[in-house]
Amino acid sequence: MSNDTKEILHLPINIPQLVDVLDSVFPDSSPRLEWTDREVWFKAGQRSVIAWLLELKRRDEEVSSLGE
Protein backbone atom coordinates (compact mmCIF):
# COMPACT_ATOMS: atom_id res chain seq x y z
CA MET A 1 0.00 0.00 0.00
CA SER A 2 1.08 3.53 -0.56
CA ASN A 3 1.56 6.34 1.93
CA ASP A 4 -1.92 7.60 1.04
CA THR A 5 -3.39 5.09 3.50
CA LYS A 6 -2.01 7.14 6.40
CA GLU A 7 -4.13 10.09 5.28
CA ILE A 8 -7.38 8.11 5.05
CA LEU A 9 -8.98 8.29 8.46
CA HIS A 10 -12.54 7.32 7.57
CA LEU A 11 -14.60 5.77 4.80
CA PRO A 12 -15.54 8.03 1.91
CA ILE A 13 -19.08 9.38 1.85
CA ASN A 14 -20.12 7.89 -1.48
CA ILE A 15 -19.16 5.16 -3.94
CA PRO A 16 -17.31 7.39 -6.47
CA GLN A 17 -15.14 8.75 -3.65
CA LEU A 18 -14.46 5.20 -2.44
CA VAL A 19 -13.37 4.16 -5.94
CA ASP A 20 -11.06 7.20 -6.13
CA VAL A 21 -9.52 6.36 -2.74
CA LEU A 22 -8.99 2.72 -3.70
CA ASP A 23 -7.43 3.85 -6.99
CA SER A 24 -4.92 5.98 -5.08
CA VAL A 25 -4.18 3.30 -2.47
CA PHE A 26 -3.72 0.54 -5.08
CA PRO A 27 -2.18 2.39 -8.05
CA ASP A 28 -1.60 0.89 -11.46
CA SER A 29 2.12 0.14 -11.49
CA SER A 30 4.61 -2.17 -13.13
CA PRO A 31 5.89 -5.15 -11.14
CA ARG A 32 9.23 -4.72 -9.42
CA LEU A 33 12.05 -7.18 -9.85
CA GLU A 34 12.25 -7.83 -6.10
CA TRP A 35 8.60 -8.97 -5.91
CA THR A 36 7.90 -12.68 -5.75
CA ASP A 37 5.53 -14.29 -8.23
CA ARG A 38 2.91 -14.41 -5.51
CA GLU A 39 3.23 -10.65 -4.85
CA VAL A 40 2.84 -9.91 -8.56
CA TRP A 41 -0.32 -12.04 -8.75
CA PHE A 42 -1.72 -10.51 -5.56
CA LYS A 43 -1.14 -6.94 -6.71
CA ALA A 44 -2.50 -7.76 -10.17
CA GLY A 45 -5.67 -9.05 -8.52
CA GLN A 46 -6.00 -5.90 -6.44
CA ARG A 47 -5.60 -3.74 -9.49
CA SER A 48 -8.04 -5.87 -11.48
CA VAL A 49 -10.76 -5.09 -8.94
CA ILE A 50 -9.94 -1.37 -9.08
CA ALA A 51 -10.03 -1.41 -12.90
CA TRP A 52 -13.46 -3.06 -12.79
CA LEU A 53 -14.75 -0.47 -10.29
CA LEU A 54 -13.35 2.38 -12.39
CA GLU A 55 -15.13 0.98 -15.44
CA LEU A 56 -18.43 0.78 -13.54
CA LYS A 57 -17.93 4.35 -12.31
CA ARG A 58 -17.21 5.53 -15.88
CA ARG A 59 -20.36 3.82 -17.18
CA ASP A 60 -22.45 5.32 -14.40
CA GLU A 61 -21.10 8.81 -15.10
CA GLU A 62 -21.76 8.32 -18.82
CA VAL A 63 -25.39 7.32 -18.18
CA SER A 64 -25.81 10.22 -15.75
CA SER A 65 -24.47 12.73 -18.28
CA LEU A 66 -26.87 11.43 -20.95
CA GLY A 67 -29.81 12.00 -18.64
CA GLU A 68 -29.01 15.66 -18.12
N, C-alpha and C positions, 0 to 999 in steps of 0.2 A: 504494500500500500504506500501511497505517497504521503508527503507531509501535510496534505490537505485534510487528512483525517483528524489532525489535531485541532483544526479550526471548526470542525463540525461538532457542535455541542448538542444539537437536537435534530429530530427528523424534520425534513422540509414540510411545508404546509400543503403542497399539492403534488400530484404525480409528475408534471413536467419539471418541477424543481428537484424532485427526487431523482429523476433520470439525469438531470444535469449534474447533480452531486455525484452520482455513481460514475458518470462519465469522467469526472475529474479525479475521483479516487482510483478508478481502474482505467487509466489511459491506454489508448492504442499505441503500443510500442513494439519494437523489434525485440526478439529474444536476445539475451546476452549469452556470451560464450560460457560464462561460469554457471549458468543455470543447468540443472539436471533435466533429463527428458521429462520427468514427472512435473517439474516446475513449469516447463514450457506448456505442457498439456493443460495444467491447472489454470495458468494465466490465459491461455487461449480460450478455455471454457468460460472464464470470467468475462472476457471481452466479447465472446459470442453472445452472451446474455445482454450485455450493454448494447451491442449492435442491434439486436432484436428490439430492445426497448426504444432505442433511438428511431428505428424504422416505424414502430407503432406511433411514436410521438409525431414524427413527420407526417404520417398519414392522417392523424387526427387534426393536426394544424392545417393540412391541405383541405380537408373536409370542412373545417370551421371557416376557412377563408372563402370557400365557395358559397357558404350559406350567408355571407354578409352582403 
